Amino acid sequence: MSRVLLTGAAGFIGSHLAERLLARGDEVIGVDNFDPFYPRAVKERNLVAARGSSRFSFHEIDALRSEDVGRLLTPETVVVHLAAKAGVRPSLQDPAGYVRANVVATQAVVDAARGAGVTRIVFGSSSSVYGDDTAAPFREDAPAVHPISPYAATKRAAELLLEAGARFASLRVAALRFFTVYGPRQRPDLAIHAFTRRIHAGEPITLFGDGSEARDYTYIDDIITGVVAALEWTRTAPVGLEIFNLGGDDVIPLHRLVAELSAALAVEPRIERAGRQPGDVRLTSADLTKSARVLGYRPETGFAEGIRRFVSWFRETHAHQ
């Protein structure tokens, strides 16, 4: 059994991770500040299952508050830091807010961990750090020094802070670069969720770009399996930071995404087109060689099956709204 402090516990990925950890017998201390990027009620629903466990406790605090986080830690605690301001396009409107939430708060968590004698951290990073000039498939040793959005820059900056912190605080850190995670509870602003909602309602969807854009979509269950594998890896890992890609191992062009959603919903979409949006990369593609070798990570959910599962969840929970 592990004792895990999970920041961002009320979010899409965090709530799924909390449930997986509780199911395997871990103690989970959830932390979230209910950032208003999307409604609190959505996040409260995400926590319903976890709150039913006696091994789950929840604390509504901001990860920026190092002392508050530190009071929840013991030396044997593993910190999984997922709390962040999400979204590439919104980061263009509030770069300073993203720096506070994604960079300064990460350092605050490191400070809290160091003060409590914690030695193990798992960090949720993003494939957006690779920018538009990394050769595909993206390898973890690519320079990743040309982000095209403040969000991407904050995630890369947080990785670098963790690398520095690992050296002076003797931490064992796994930084996980998530590739476009989807599935039940996905944030309502993300493409799969937003497209599903609009297609189901008979409303048009807007496709941005010239049609060449593609993403390495990763189903939530596979991401959670990768996070848990990384958590276990930190038990025996050497001091320092290692970066791991967690992707779906299948690059999906935009037209295929729309086709799969259309098939799952049994509705023909109405499509409008617009220019490419600032901050959006053209392609994401994960090289999973290192993650497979070190973590044993192998995604199991194909894209068509993942879309069917998402649409089934949407119909059960949202279609009446």
Secondary structure, 3 states (H helix, E strand, C coil): CCEEEEECCCCHHHHHHHHHHHHCCCEEEEECCCCCCCCHHHHHHHCHHHHCCCCEEEECCCCCCHHHHHCCCCCCCEEEECCCCCCHHHHCCCHHHHHHHHHHHHHHHHHHHHHHCCCEEEEEEEHHHHCCCCCCCECCCCCCCCCCCHHHHHHHHHHHHHHHHHHHHCCEEEEEEECCEECCCCCCCCHHHHHHHHHHCCCCEEEECCCCCEEECEEHHHHHHHHHHHHHHCCCCCCEEEEEEECCCCEEEHHHHHHHHHHHHCCCCCEEEECCCCCCCCECCECCHHHHHHHCCCCCCCHHHHHHHHHHHHHHHCCCC
